[in-house]
Amino acid sequence: MHTIYIHIDENLDESQLSSLKQDLQQLDSVGDVEVNARMPHDMLVEYEETGITPMAILRELHRCGVHCDIMTC
């Protein structure tokens, strides 16, 4: 498993973060998603590199209407 750190531009509440987490966990090869309501701009996504790319994860977040960037991969 690999992890990417994503910075979210929007100010999302706990419910919105939870919804994003659920959406990402539905993707094949995404193992875990960590969000924290106290740090709503940060997200960690664990994924299998053989099944999905960091850019595909970013595209999915953009499809959900979230503006974000990959900080580390």
C-alpha positions in Angstrom: 0.0 0.0 0.0 1.1 3.6 -0.7 -0.2 6.7 0.8 -0.9 10.2 -0.6 -1.4 13.4 1.3 -4.1 15.6 -0.2 -4.8 19.2 0.7 -8.4 20.3 0.2 -9.1 24.0 -0.6 -12.7 24.1 0.7 -13.8 24.4 4.3 -15.7 21.1 4.7 -17.6 20.1 7.8 -17.5 16.6 9.4 -20.4 15.4 7.4 -18.9 16.4 4.0 -15.6 14.9 5.0 -17.3 11.6 5.9 -19.1 11.6 2.6 -15.9 12.1 0.6 -14.3 9.3 2.6 -17.1 7.0 1.7 -16.9 7.9 -1.9 -13.2 7.3 -2.1 -13.4 4.0 -0.3 -15.8 2.7 -3.0 -13.0 3.0 -5.6 -11.1 -0.2 -6.5 -7.7 -0.3 -5.0 -8.3 2.3 -2.3 -7.7 0.7 1.0 -8.3 3.4 3.6 -9.0 7.1 3.8 -8.3 9.2 6.9 -9.9 12.5 7.5 -10.1 14.6 10.7 -12.7 17.3 11.4 -10.1 19.3 13.4 -7.9 19.4 10.3 -10.5 19.6 7.5 -8.0 20.5 4.8 -6.0 17.3 5.2 -6.7 13.8 3.8 -4.6 10.7 3.7 -5.5 8.0 1.1 -4.0 4.6 1.1 -4.1 2.8 -2.2 -2.7 -0.1 -4.2 -0.4 1.3 -6.9 -1.2 -1.6 -9.3 -4.9 -0.7 -9.4 -5.2 3.1 -9.3 -3.0 6.2 -9.6 -2.8 9.2 -7.4 -4.1 11.3 -10.3 -7.2 9.1 -10.6 -7.9 9.7 -6.9 -7.5 13.4 -7.5 -9.9 13.3 -10.5 -12.5 11.5 -8.3 -12.3 14.3 -5.7 -12.7 16.9 -8.5 -15.7 15.0 -9.8 -17.2 15.3 -6.3 -16.7 19.1 -6.5 -13.7 19.4 -4.3 -10.7 21.5 -5.3 -7.6 19.9 -4.0 -3.9 19.1 -4.7 -1.6 16.2 -3.9 1.0 17.4 -1.4 3.1 14.2 -1.1 2.9 10.9 -2.8 
